[in-house]
Amino acid sequence: MAGTQSRGGGPLARLLVLAVLHVNFIALGLEPDFLYPLENVTIAQGRDAMFTCVVNNLGGYRVSGDSATARVAWIKADTKAILAIHEHVITNNARLSVTHNDYNTWTLNIRGVKREDRGQYMCQVNTDPMKMQTAFLEVVIPPDIIYEETSGDMMVPEGGSAKLVCKARGYPPPKILWRREDGGDIISRSGPQGKTKVTSLEGDVVNLTKVTRSEMGAYLCIAANGVPPSVSKRIMLHVHFHPLVQVPNQLVGAPTATDVTLQCHVEASPKAINYWTRENGEMIISNDKYQMTEIPSSSYSVQMRLVIRNIQRSDLGGYKCISKNSIGDAEGNIRLYEMELPHRKSRIEEENDTASEESNDVRSSLQGPLREGGNRVEDAGFLGGGGPQANTARRVLPTAFFLITTLMYTVC
């Protein structure tokens, strides 16, 4: 009976001993424990990612019912696939590796992360009960333009419509922003508000209606999702229209033997052929007499200039600036006339003018005293009167005679 009791109590005793030992490990703080939480990782596709798991007291712990020490395992939680145990990779993935610093730190390395690597990862210790911690691997993808689904350069007639489309892939899904390369406004004519001008638009598609020449130019489709780098595509919008010629001055005057410049402002798309002629149709070519230049002012407008040197009477008359493209042609007319130079006075003429001005001053100075004298000259003693008034008259009269004589000499 004693033997029976001994056999029956043996396993129970062992279990009690293991339980006591397990409790002692916990009491002494020797049970494996995670020192730091496993951190989530966000990484761009193609980069290298790693998870670090720090476990204390792992070396001295024995798994219940086994003489082996506890081990660290890496598991892909969403698929329940065992990736590695301790320092050995289990999965058939050459991009995965495990490192251990020979103390308490285990690292799972994922080289060249792919989109399918995204998910929950677990660091597990085979204690009893099992301990584990998890973290999430987020794989982000920079934006990329889908060229086969994106608009290329396009041409529309003025007054027509254009639809610009831009598609991009990436994770998170990219947002599309439209801008004009020259910083100009994008004109939207849809919606209840009618015509609106904005510097940028968001969305895959931009609809342009009743397009004008001012809307011609490069449009930038910019894709961004917060993962650098952002990408863009340049889409050129060509607006075709009939040439337009504007003449700032249709009548130009210049003196002979001088140079003169005639100007015309031309707008045309596609690019036009521009030239000058006389009014009789004779085409003008650049030489010592004529100099023709074109100065661009925008993608569709130029300033035509014709310099005529050393103008002669034969150069006077009509001139035409003509612009032609595949849609049509237009012309402007300018008439050149002779302008008289202001007459330059000779030295003798200038001296005569000066003398004339002086005589006018003398005449003005005499008119006052003579009118004031009147019949009072006799009273002042001119006819033989005496007294102080007579003395004053004697002083005034010689001066008056001198001024009158000078005036007569100047007039003669």
C-alpha positions, 0 to 999 in steps of 0.5 A: 500500500505504501508503494502504491501511495509512493507511485501515485504521489510521485508525479503530483510531487513533481508538479508541486515542485515545478509550481514552487520553482515557477513561483520562486522565479516570479518572486525573484524577478527571474522570469523573462520580461520585455524591457521595451515595447515593440515599436511600430515601423513605417517605411518606404517601399524598397528601404530596409526595416527592422524590429527590435525585441529586448527580453531580460532574464531569458538565459536562466529560465527553463520552459516548464516540463522541459530542460531547454531554456526559453527562446524568442520567436518572430511570427507574422501575426496576420498569417500566423507564419513562424519567421524565425526562432532565436537566431535561426530563420525558418521562413523561405525568405532571403530578405529576412534575417535575425541578429542577437547581441549575445545578451538580451536584444533580438532584431528582425531585419527585413531588407528591401521592404515590399508592399506584401510585407505590410502587417502585424509582427509578433515577438514571442517568448515560449514561457508558460504562459506564453509572453508576446508583444506586437507591432505593425509594419506600414509600407508606404509607396511614393507617388508615381505618375501613370503615364498611359492614363495621363494626358499628353500635350494637346491643341484646341482651337480658341473657343473650344474645350480641353480636358486634362487628366492626370493619374498617379499610384502610390500608398497612401493614394496620392492627391493631384494638384494642378498649377500653371507653370507661369503662375497664372490663373486656371479659369473654371467656367463650370458651376453656379458661380460661372467664371472663376479664377484660381491659382490651383485646382485639386483633382484628377481632371481639369475641364477647360471650356471656351478656351482663350489664348491667355489660357495657353501654356504649360500646366503642371500635374503634381502628385503627392501623398506625404511620402517624398518625393512628390512627382509632376508631369508637364502638359502643354496646352496649345490654343490656335487662332487667326493672327491679330495685328495691332498698330500703336501709331498708324501715322508716323512723322520724321524729318529727312536725313534721320532714322525712324522706327515703325512698330506692330504688335502681332498675336498668332498661334501656331507661330506666324511668318511676319514680314514688311512691305511697301504699300505697293506690295514690294517686300522689304528685306534687311540691308543697310537701309532697313533693319527688321527685328521681332521681340517676343512678349509671350508664347503667342505674341511678338513685337515687329520693328522696322528701322528705316535709316537716313530717311529720304523723300522716296521713303515717305508713304505707306508701309504694311506689317503682315502676319500669316499662319496656317489658319489665316493672315492679317496686316497693319498699315502705317504711313510715314510723312516728313516732319519739319524741323523747328527753324533755328534763328541766325545770330543777326536775327537773335540780335534784332529780336533782342533790340526789339524787346528793348525798344518795347521796354522803352516805349512802355516806360515813356507812356506812363510819364507822358500821359501823366505830364499832359497839359501839366508840362506848361504848369511845371515851368516849361514855358518860362515858369519859375519855382521848384516845379520849373526846376523839376521840368528842366530835369525831366525834359532832357531825359524825355528827349533822349529816350524819344531820340533813342526810340526813333533811332531803333525804329528806323 
